[in-house]
Amino acid sequence: MKASVIHDFGTPSVFSYQDVATPDPTAGHVVVKVAACGLNRYDLYLRMGGITRDIKMPHVMGADITGTIAAIGEGVEGFSEGQRVIVAPGFPVDPNDWDHEPINQAPGYAVTGTHQWGGYAEYTRMPARFIIPDETGLPQDALATVPLCLTTAMHAVKTLGEVGERTRVFVQAGASGSGSMCIQVARALGAEVMTIVGSEPKVETARSVGADHVLRRGIDDQVQRVREWTDGAGVDVVIDNVGSEAFQANMESLRVGGIFVNFGLVSGYRTEFNLKNFFFSHHILKGSMMGTGQELAEGLVLLKSGKIKPVLDKTFPLQDAAAAHEYIESRQVRGNVVLIP
């Protein structure tokens, strides 16, 4: 089979489109014929060695995988060849951790395609336990934008952010894949949403997924606009995928007792922290990493009902993985990028 493979960490030029062995369906596993594989900013960090360097080379990455069952290993029941499926975007590498609750806090939990081969290939082998029947009816390229972002958004917005009816939420980077999904999940839960984006073309993207108010980074004063929107109180929840650059503004945007959820480090991971303001304001900081199978299942119900939708910006052929990574690095993306074998 063909795959876009990395043999070392570095720039997008490390990708090599080449022949590799097609995986066999070992016991307890299935082989999935990949229809599409979504890209996430996580992929960029992984390629650069920023996630971990404890990866055996050559390596095939890729977490957001949709496709069909190509072969079924011994002991696997409930699936049939040709069946449309979604691969869970994260699970513990060690089977001994598979029953850990919550699963995203298991010692061996990792994003799919980090330690085992992922979806930048024509076929991939995965534990049957982490294969989800695709009942969405959506085109598989559009669906490949969903699993990782949806799992992340459900965990960050619903579980950790405790968002519900009439909650006021501020979402960073509302035209990004994760940001646009967080906006949609918040709106589906009954919240009002303000967001901020980096360019004028991204304003319409954020509005199209339900943002009530869209600010421009570098033009609008986030804290001032939040205070105006909330009559001086601040928002109930901040959902942040940006990191250090936005940290202070995010903290100042919160109401007393507000919740700050972070799951991204695009602008860096170091910041100064004013403990006095933190405890006098009763603020709650929560770190969010992926989510559980149940959270993804709940999100897929929202997807199937049409309450949230995929935001597919652009597709690239599998052999153009380097170009796809360069496109994401350019920060032109409005939504998600997908590779097609």
KAZIVEN-V746719 format. One record per residue. N is the residue number from 1. SS is DSSP state (alpha for helix, beta for strand, coil for the rest). OMEGA is omega in degrees with one decimal (999 if undefined). NEAR is the number of other ideal C-beta (glycine too) atoms within 10 Angstrom. Layout:
n=N ss=SS omega=OMEGA near=NEAR
n=N ss=SS omega=OMEGA near=NEAR
//
This chain:
n=1 ss=coil omega=176.1 near=15
n=2 ss=beta omega=176.6 near=16
n=3 ss=beta omega=170.0 near=29
n=4 ss=beta omega=-167.4 near=26
n=5 ss=beta omega=169.0 near=21
n=6 ss=beta omega=178.1 near=22
n=7 ss=coil omega=178.7 near=12
n=8 ss=coil omega=176.9 near=10
n=9 ss=coil omega=177.1 near=17
n=10 ss=coil omega=-178.3 near=12
n=11 ss=coil omega=178.1 near=12
n=12 ss=alpha omega=-179.6 near=19
n=13 ss=alpha omega=180.0 near=9
n=14 ss=alpha omega=-179.6 near=19
n=15 ss=beta omega=174.9 near=23
n=16 ss=beta omega=178.2 near=14
n=17 ss=beta omega=-169.9 near=15
n=18 ss=beta omega=174.7 near=13
n=19 ss=beta omega=172.5 near=9
n=20 ss=coil omega=-177.7 near=15
n=21 ss=coil omega=174.1 near=8
n=22 ss=coil omega=-176.4 near=17
n=23 ss=coil omega=174.8 near=19
n=24 ss=coil omega=179.5 near=10
n=25 ss=coil omega=-179.6 near=18
n=26 ss=coil omega=-177.3 near=15
n=27 ss=coil omega=177.8 near=9
n=28 ss=coil omega=-177.2 near=13
n=29 ss=beta omega=170.6 near=22
n=30 ss=beta omega=171.7 near=26
n=31 ss=beta omega=-179.5 near=21
n=32 ss=beta omega=170.4 near=27
n=33 ss=beta omega=-172.8 near=18
n=34 ss=beta omega=174.4 near=28
n=35 ss=beta omega=-179.4 near=21
n=36 ss=beta omega=176.8 near=23
n=37 ss=beta omega=179.5 near=33
n=38 ss=beta omega=176.1 near=29
n=39 ss=beta omega=176.6 near=29
n=40 ss=coil omega=178.2 near=25
n=41 ss=alpha omega=174.7 near=19
n=42 ss=alpha omega=-179.9 near=23
n=43 ss=alpha omega=179.7 near=28
n=44 ss=alpha omega=178.9 near=17
n=45 ss=alpha omega=179.4 near=14
n=46 ss=alpha omega=179.2 near=23
n=47 ss=alpha omega=-177.6 near=22
n=48 ss=alpha omega=-177.5 near=15
n=49 ss=coil omega=-177.3 near=15
n=50 ss=coil omega=177.2 near=13
n=51 ss=coil omega=177.7 near=18
n=52 ss=coil omega=173.7 near=12
n=53 ss=coil omega=178.2 near=8
n=54 ss=coil omega=-179.3 near=8
n=55 ss=coil omega=178.9 near=16
n=56 ss=coil omega=178.0 near=8
n=57 ss=coil omega=-0.8 near=10
n=58 ss=coil omega=-174.9 near=14
n=59 ss=beta omega=174.5 near=22
n=60 ss=coil omega=-178.5 near=19
n=61 ss=coil omega=175.2 near=26
n=62 ss=coil omega=-174.1 near=30
n=63 ss=coil omega=-172.2 near=28
n=64 ss=beta omega=-169.7 near=32
n=65 ss=beta omega=169.2 near=30
n=66 ss=beta omega=-179.1 near=29
n=67 ss=beta omega=180.0 near=27
n=68 ss=beta omega=177.4 near=16
n=69 ss=beta omega=179.6 near=21
n=70 ss=beta omega=-179.5 near=19
n=71 ss=beta omega=-174.1 near=18
n=72 ss=beta omega=-178.7 near=18
n=73 ss=coil omega=-179.5 near=17
n=74 ss=coil omega=176.3 near=9
n=75 ss=coil omega=-179.1 near=10
n=76 ss=coil omega=178.0 near=19
n=77 ss=coil omega=174.5 near=6
n=78 ss=coil omega=177.1 near=9
n=79 ss=coil omega=177.8 near=15
n=80 ss=coil omega=179.3 near=8
n=81 ss=coil omega=-178.4 near=12
n=82 ss=coil omega=-179.2 near=9
n=83 ss=coil omega=177.5 near=16
n=84 ss=beta omega=-177.1 near=17
n=85 ss=beta omega=172.9 near=21
n=86 ss=beta omega=175.1 near=24
n=87 ss=beta omega=175.8 near=28
n=88 ss=coil omega=-175.3 near=22
n=89 ss=coil omega=176.0 near=28
n=90 ss=beta omega=176.2 near=27
n=91 ss=beta omega=179.3 near=25
n=92 ss=beta omega=178.0 near=20
n=93 ss=coil omega=-179.0 near=17
n=94 ss=coil omega=178.7 near=14
n=95 ss=alpha omega=177.9 near=12
n=96 ss=alpha omega=-179.7 near=11
n=97 ss=alpha omega=-171.5 near=15
n=98 ss=coil omega=179.3 near=15
n=99 ss=coil omega=-179.5 near=9
n=100 ss=coil omega=177.3 near=15
n=101 ss=coil omega=-11.6 near=8
n=102 ss=coil omega=-170.5 near=15
n=103 ss=alpha omega=-178.6 near=21
n=104 ss=alpha omega=173.0 near=22
n=105 ss=alpha omega=177.4 near=13
n=106 ss=coil omega=-178.2 near=19
n=107 ss=coil omega=-176.2 near=10
n=108 ss=coil omega=-177.8 near=14
n=109 ss=beta omega=177.3 near=19
n=110 ss=beta omega=173.2 near=19
n=111 ss=beta omega=178.9 near=24
n=112 ss=coil omega=-179.7 near=27
n=113 ss=coil omega=177.8 near=28
n=114 ss=coil omega=-178.3 near=21
n=115 ss=coil omega=173.5 near=16
n=116 ss=coil omega=-179.6 near=17
n=117 ss=coil omega=-176.7 near=22
n=118 ss=coil omega=-166.4 near=26
n=119 ss=coil omega=175.6 near=33
n=120 ss=coil omega=-174.4 near=29
n=121 ss=beta omega=178.7 near=27
n=122 ss=coil omega=178.6 near=17
n=123 ss=beta omega=173.7 near=21
n=124 ss=beta omega=179.1 near=28
n=125 ss=beta omega=-177.5 near=19
n=126 ss=beta omega=173.5 near=22
n=127 ss=beta omega=-177.8 near=20
n=128 ss=alpha omega=-179.5 near=19
n=129 ss=alpha omega=-176.3 near=14
n=130 ss=alpha omega=174.1 near=19
n=131 ss=beta omega=-174.9 near=22
n=132 ss=beta omega=174.7 near=15
n=133 ss=beta omega=-179.3 near=12
n=134 ss=coil omega=179.9 near=18
n=135 ss=coil omega=-174.7 near=12
n=136 ss=coil omega=-175.6 near=18
n=137 ss=coil omega=-177.9 near=9
n=138 ss=coil omega=171.1 near=18
n=139 ss=coil omega=-172.8 near=13
n=140 ss=alpha omega=175.7 near=21
n=141 ss=alpha omega=177.0 near=19
n=142 ss=alpha omega=-178.9 near=20
n=143 ss=alpha omega=-179.5 near=26
n=144 ss=coil omega=174.9 near=33
n=145 ss=coil omega=-163.7 near=29
n=146 ss=coil omega=-161.5 near=29
n=147 ss=alpha omega=-176.9 near=25
n=148 ss=alpha omega=-179.1 near=30
n=149 ss=alpha omega=-179.0 near=29
n=150 ss=alpha omega=176.8 near=27
n=151 ss=alpha omega=178.9 near=27
n=152 ss=alpha omega=-176.8 near=31
n=153 ss=alpha omega=179.2 near=33
n=154 ss=alpha omega=-179.6 near=28
n=155 ss=alpha omega=-175.8 near=25
n=156 ss=alpha omega=-172.6 near=32
n=157 ss=alpha omega=-174.9 near=31
n=158 ss=alpha omega=-173.3 near=19
n=159 ss=alpha omega=-176.0 near=18
n=160 ss=alpha omega=-179.5 near=21
n=161 ss=coil omega=178.4 near=29
n=162 ss=coil omega=-176.7 near=15
n=163 ss=coil omega=178.6 near=27
n=164 ss=coil omega=-178.8 near=12
n=165 ss=coil omega=175.1 near=8
n=166 ss=coil omega=172.0 near=9
n=167 ss=coil omega=175.0 near=19
n=168 ss=beta omega=-171.2 near=21
n=169 ss=beta omega=170.9 near=27
n=170 ss=beta omega=-178.9 near=31
n=171 ss=beta omega=174.7 near=33
n=172 ss=coil omega=172.4 near=27
n=173 ss=coil omega=-172.0 near=27
n=174 ss=coil omega=176.8 near=30
n=175 ss=coil omega=176.3 near=29
n=176 ss=beta omega=178.8 near=32
n=177 ss=alpha omega=-179.0 near=30
n=178 ss=alpha omega=-179.7 near=26
n=179 ss=alpha omega=-179.9 near=30
n=180 ss=alpha omega=177.9 near=33
n=181 ss=alpha omega=177.9 near=31
n=182 ss=alpha omega=176.1 near=33
n=183 ss=alpha omega=-177.4 near=32
n=184 ss=alpha omega=179.2 near=27
n=185 ss=alpha omega=179.1 near=31
n=186 ss=alpha omega=179.9 near=29
n=187 ss=alpha omega=178.7 near=20
n=188 ss=alpha omega=179.2 near=21
n=189 ss=coil omega=176.1 near=19
n=190 ss=coil omega=-176.4 near=11
n=191 ss=coil omega=167.3 near=24
n=192 ss=beta omega=-171.7 near=19
n=193 ss=beta omega=166.9 near=28
n=194 ss=beta omega=179.6 near=24
n=195 ss=beta omega=177.8 near=29
n=196 ss=beta omega=-177.9 near=29
n=197 ss=beta omega=-171.4 near=26
n=198 ss=coil omega=-178.4 near=16
n=199 ss=coil omega=-176.8 near=14
n=200 ss=alpha omega=178.7 near=9
n=201 ss=alpha omega=-178.7 near=11
n=202 ss=alpha omega=179.2 near=26
n=203 ss=alpha omega=-178.8 near=20
n=204 ss=alpha omega=176.7 near=12
n=205 ss=alpha omega=-180.0 near=23
n=206 ss=alpha omega=178.3 near=27
n=207 ss=alpha omega=-176.4 near=17
n=208 ss=alpha omega=178.7 near=15
n=209 ss=coil omega=169.8 near=22
n=210 ss=coil omega=179.5 near=21
n=211 ss=coil omega=179.0 near=27
n=212 ss=coil omega=-178.8 near=16
n=213 ss=beta omega=-178.6 near=18
n=214 ss=beta omega=178.5 near=20
n=215 ss=beta omega=175.0 near=22
n=216 ss=beta omega=177.2 near=13
n=217 ss=coil omega=-178.9 near=16
n=218 ss=coil omega=178.9 near=8
n=219 ss=coil omega=180.0 near=8
n=220 ss=coil omega=174.0 near=15
n=221 ss=coil omega=-175.0 near=11
n=222 ss=alpha omega=-174.8 near=20
n=223 ss=alpha omega=-180.0 near=16
n=224 ss=alpha omega=-178.3 near=13
n=225 ss=alpha omega=176.6 near=16
n=226 ss=alpha omega=-179.0 near=27
n=227 ss=alpha omega=176.8 near=16
n=228 ss=alpha omega=-178.1 near=11
n=229 ss=alpha omega=-173.4 near=19
n=230 ss=coil omega=-179.5 near=17
n=231 ss=coil omega=174.7 near=7
n=232 ss=coil omega=-173.5 near=9
n=233 ss=coil omega=-171.6 near=14
n=234 ss=coil omega=-177.3 near=23
n=235 ss=beta omega=178.0 near=26
n=236 ss=beta omega=-173.2 near=22
n=237 ss=beta omega=167.5 near=27
n=238 ss=beta omega=175.1 near=29
n=239 ss=beta omega=-170.4 near=34
n=240 ss=beta omega=172.5 near=26
n=241 ss=coil omega=-175.6 near=27
n=242 ss=coil omega=178.3 near=21
n=243 ss=coil omega=-165.7 near=19
n=244 ss=alpha omega=-176.1 near=14
n=245 ss=alpha omega=-176.0 near=15
n=246 ss=alpha omega=-170.2 near=25
n=247 ss=alpha omega=-175.1 near=21
n=248 ss=alpha omega=178.9 near=16
n=249 ss=alpha omega=178.8 near=19
n=250 ss=alpha omega=-179.8 near=25
n=251 ss=alpha omega=-179.1 near=22
n=252 ss=alpha omega=178.6 near=17
n=253 ss=alpha omega=-175.7 near=25
n=254 ss=beta omega=170.0 near=26
n=255 ss=beta omega=171.8 near=18
n=256 ss=beta omega=-178.7 near=10
n=257 ss=beta omega=-178.0 near=11
n=258 ss=beta omega=-176.4 near=22
n=259 ss=beta omega=177.2 near=21
n=260 ss=beta omega=179.0 near=23
n=261 ss=beta omega=178.4 near=25
n=262 ss=beta omega=172.7 near=23
n=263 ss=coil omega=-178.3 near=21
n=264 ss=coil omega=-172.7 near=22
n=265 ss=coil omega=-174.9 near=17
n=266 ss=coil omega=-175.0 near=20
n=267 ss=coil omega=-179.8 near=15
n=268 ss=coil omega=-173.5 near=12
n=269 ss=coil omega=177.7 near=12
n=270 ss=coil omega=179.4 near=8
n=271 ss=coil omega=173.3 near=14
n=272 ss=coil omega=-173.1 near=7
n=273 ss=coil omega=178.1 near=10
n=274 ss=coil omega=-176.5 near=12
n=275 ss=alpha omega=-179.6 near=7
n=276 ss=alpha omega=179.5 near=7
n=277 ss=alpha omega=-178.4 near=13
n=278 ss=alpha omega=-173.9 near=15
n=279 ss=alpha omega=175.9 near=9
n=280 ss=alpha omega=-179.4 near=10
n=281 ss=coil omega=178.7 near=17
n=282 ss=coil omega=-178.4 near=11
n=283 ss=coil omega=-178.5 near=18
n=284 ss=beta omega=177.8 near=16
n=285 ss=beta omega=-180.0 near=13
n=286 ss=beta omega=173.2 near=16
n=287 ss=beta omega=-174.7 near=10
n=288 ss=coil omega=177.8 near=21
n=289 ss=coil omega=178.3 near=14
n=290 ss=coil omega=-176.6 near=27
n=291 ss=coil omega=-174.7 near=27
n=292 ss=coil omega=175.7 near=19
n=293 ss=alpha omega=178.7 near=17
n=294 ss=alpha omega=178.0 near=12
n=295 ss=alpha omega=176.5 near=23
n=296 ss=alpha omega=179.3 near=25
n=297 ss=alpha omega=178.4 near=12
n=298 ss=alpha omega=177.9 near=17
n=299 ss=alpha omega=179.0 near=28
n=300 ss=alpha omega=174.0 near=22
n=301 ss=alpha omega=176.9 near=13
n=302 ss=alpha omega=179.2 near=18
n=303 ss=alpha omega=-178.3 near=23
n=304 ss=alpha omega=-179.1 near=13
n=305 ss=alpha omega=-179.7 near=9
n=306 ss=coil omega=179.6 near=8
n=307 ss=coil omega=169.2 near=15
n=308 ss=coil omega=-175.5 near=26
n=309 ss=coil omega=175.0 near=18
n=310 ss=coil omega=175.3 near=24
n=311 ss=coil omega=-177.7 near=24
n=312 ss=beta omega=179.2 near=21
n=313 ss=beta omega=-170.9 near=19
n=314 ss=beta omega=173.5 near=15
n=315 ss=beta omega=175.9 near=18
n=316 ss=beta omega=171.0 near=18
n=317 ss=beta omega=-177.6 near=13
n=318 ss=alpha omega=-178.3 near=21
n=319 ss=alpha omega=-179.2 near=16
n=320 ss=alpha omega=179.1 near=18
n=321 ss=alpha omega=179.5 near=28
n=322 ss=alpha omega=179.3 near=19
n=323 ss=alpha omega=178.3 near=13
n=324 ss=alpha omega=177.3 near=25
n=325 ss=alpha omega=178.4 near=24
n=326 ss=alpha omega=179.6 near=14
n=327 ss=alpha omega=177.8 near=18
n=328 ss=alpha omega=179.5 near=21
n=329 ss=alpha omega=-179.1 near=13
n=330 ss=coil omega=-179.1 near=8
n=331 ss=coil omega=173.5 near=13
n=332 ss=coil omega=-170.0 near=13
n=333 ss=coil omega=172.8 near=21
n=334 ss=coil omega=-174.7 near=21
n=335 ss=beta omega=-173.4 near=23
n=336 ss=beta omega=178.6 near=28
n=337 ss=beta omega=-174.6 near=22
n=338 ss=beta omega=172.5 near=25
n=339 ss=beta omega=179.0 near=26
n=340 ss=beta omega=178.2 near=15
n=341 ss=coil omega=999 near=20
//
